[in-house]
Amino acid sequence: MIMKKLLPTSTAGSLPKPSWLAEPEKLWSPWKLEGDALAHGKHDALKLSLHEQQRAGIDIVSDGEQSRQHFVTTFIEHLDGVDFDKRETVKIRDRYDASVPTVVGAVSRQKPVFVEDARFLREQTDQPIKWALPGPMTMIDTLYDGHYKSREKLAWEFAKILNQEAKELEAAGVDIIQFDEPAFNVFFDEVNDWGMATLERAVEGLTCETAVHICYGYGIKANTDWKKTLGSEWRQYESIFPKLQQSSLDMISLECHNSHVPMELIELIRGKKIMVGAIDVASSSIETADEVANTLRQALQFVDAENLYPCTNCGMAPLPRDLALGKLKALSAGADIIRNELSP
Ligand SMILES: [Zn+2]
């Protein structure tokens, strides 16, 4: 995919759903429709989300994850080997307790999960589209494993399944396939031992662009409380960037705006395309264009302009719709400022 426009904007993935589809401002929000009405409702919401992204001037668009309840569990729901009625409480991201489904047998994908939705999005637009999938390490971290009894083994199994799905998404016309790996920001030793290798397995043989999104999480309380314990300088990325730099992944999506990540860390991944998070998903105020521009300007010290992709810090599913839309417009306006500075 060749972007002619400098600084193409995109989002990390999820966007708020309309209130007729799911309860607003909630993670794992229950659907308000059933059966055929739900299937049609998801497609209508996807069209609406696409329209809002386009109106806000977003260059690389997505489905806004309108057909998923959650970025990890919805994918897993479609797989064999996981029992959603058998739940165990585990500590997710080493941070907060959650009741999660149990792996009870060999995991496998009987049929495509998101491929129909991706084809539907492809029919709606000629713009480049990005599709998000959970990464192998983040998947295993959102489950109780009663079968493989090995995080690494289960991650390799999921990587194989993700690769099947990714190849079909590519064939459906997706331009960028992104793997969400917030767990990379927590389990550094595992990332370097096998996490990065399982992600490489997930992207094996793909010819479209590939991305990995590594953030400090949605703006929910468990995450904002955790952030308070991280001190004044967040150097988590430093532990994994050398391995990422050597990887075959094309793009890396990061949390930058309002975070305490020292911007110079992205020097460690120079040469990669960097989706710089310039929108804070944990704040209820809309950034000004100048604030967005400031973050991008700082990033430009360490990333070449042709590799800079302005983005949001993370998904915006739990935010009020107006707020999310305002933030998308701010992202475009901020990117415009820098584009004008670069080629007046
Ligand atoms: Zn995120």
Boltz pocket constraint, residues with backbone or C-beta under 6 A from the ligand:
constraints:
  - pocket:
      binder: B
      contacts: [[A, 12], [A, 182], [A, 213], [A, 214], [A, 215], [A, 216], [A, 217], [A, 218], [A, 313], [A, 314], [A, 315]]
      max_distance: 6.0
